[in-house]
Amino acid sequence: MGRGVEKKMSAIIQTQYDVFLDSKHLLCPMPIIKLSQAIKKIDVGQTILTETTDPGSQYDIAAWARQTGHELLATENEGNVFRFLVRRAK
């Protein structure tokens, strides 16, 4: 678990996560592509914490989770950084 990242997060996102995915400074569709690739490499029930700086990702990742059936457990933003905690559901 990424200790440096954890210090900046709210209590909702400070939960245990299995993989940290840094997608900052990438534009659409790259944060979704990287998340799609990463979620295939973890087991059902495991979680990914991803950070992005693309404002559109807050809508894209929510839509992606609905379409793929994965669970978007929490979201937050701090300045221009958006954080998403996603659980692999299938």
C-alpha positions as CSV (number, residue, x, y, z in Angstrom):
1,M,0.0,0.0,0.0
2,G,1.4,3.4,-0.9
3,R,2.1,5.2,2.4
4,G,3.0,8.5,0.8
5,V,-0.3,8.6,-1.0
6,E,-2.3,7.5,2.0
7,K,-1.4,10.6,4.0
8,K,-3.2,12.9,1.6
9,M,-6.5,10.9,1.5
10,S,-9.7,11.3,3.3
11,A,-10.9,8.6,5.7
12,I,-13.1,7.1,3.0
13,I,-10.2,6.4,0.7
14,Q,-7.7,5.4,3.4
15,T,-9.1,1.9,3.3
16,Q,-6.9,-0.9,2.3
17,Y,-6.3,-1.1,-1.4
18,D,-4.3,-3.7,-3.3
19,V,-2.9,-1.7,-6.3
20,F,-2.0,1.9,-6.8
21,L,-2.3,3.2,-10.4
22,D,-0.9,6.6,-11.2
23,S,-2.7,8.0,-14.2
24,K,-1.8,11.7,-13.5
25,H,-1.0,13.8,-16.5
26,L,-2.7,11.4,-18.9
27,L,-5.6,12.6,-21.1
28,C,-8.7,10.7,-22.1
29,P,-8.9,7.8,-22.9
30,M,-5.6,6.8,-21.3
31,P,-6.8,6.7,-17.6
32,I,-9.6,4.3,-18.6
33,I,-7.3,2.2,-20.7
34,K,-4.8,1.9,-17.9
35,L,-7.5,1.1,-15.4
36,S,-9.1,-1.5,-17.7
37,Q,-5.7,-3.2,-18.1
38,A,-4.9,-3.1,-14.4
39,I,-8.2,-4.5,-13.2
40,K,-7.7,-7.6,-15.4
41,K,-4.5,-8.4,-13.5
42,I,-6.1,-8.5,-10.0
43,D,-8.4,-11.0,-8.4
44,V,-12.2,-10.5,-7.9
45,G,-12.7,-8.5,-4.7
46,Q,-9.4,-6.8,-4.8
47,T,-9.2,-3.0,-5.2
48,I,-7.3,-0.4,-7.2
49,L,-6.7,3.2,-6.1
50,T,-6.1,5.3,-9.1
51,E,-5.2,9.0,-9.3
52,T,-5.8,11.2,-12.4
53,T,-5.6,14.8,-13.3
54,D,-7.9,14.8,-16.3
55,P,-11.2,16.4,-15.1
56,G,-13.2,14.3,-17.5
57,S,-12.0,11.1,-15.7
58,Q,-14.5,11.8,-12.9
59,Y,-17.3,11.1,-15.3
60,D,-15.5,8.5,-17.5
61,I,-14.5,6.3,-14.6
62,A,-18.0,6.3,-13.1
63,A,-19.4,5.4,-16.5
64,W,-16.8,2.7,-17.1
65,A,-17.6,1.1,-13.7
66,R,-21.3,1.0,-14.5
67,Q,-20.7,-0.5,-18.0
68,T,-18.2,-3.1,-16.8
69,G,-19.9,-4.1,-13.6
70,H,-17.0,-3.2,-11.3
71,E,-17.7,-1.2,-8.1
72,L,-16.7,2.4,-7.7
73,L,-16.3,2.5,-3.9
74,A,-15.2,6.0,-3.4
75,T,-14.1,9.2,-5.2
76,E,-12.5,12.4,-4.1
77,N,-10.5,15.3,-5.4
78,E,-7.8,17.4,-3.9
79,G,-7.0,20.4,-6.1
80,N,-6.5,19.0,-9.6
81,V,-6.0,15.4,-8.5
82,F,-8.9,13.0,-8.7
83,R,-8.9,9.7,-6.7
84,F,-11.0,6.6,-7.4
85,L,-11.2,3.4,-5.4
86,V,-12.5,0.6,-7.6
87,R,-13.2,-3.0,-6.7
88,R,-13.1,-5.8,-9.2
89,A,-16.5,-7.4,-9.2
90,K,-16.2,-10.1,-11.9
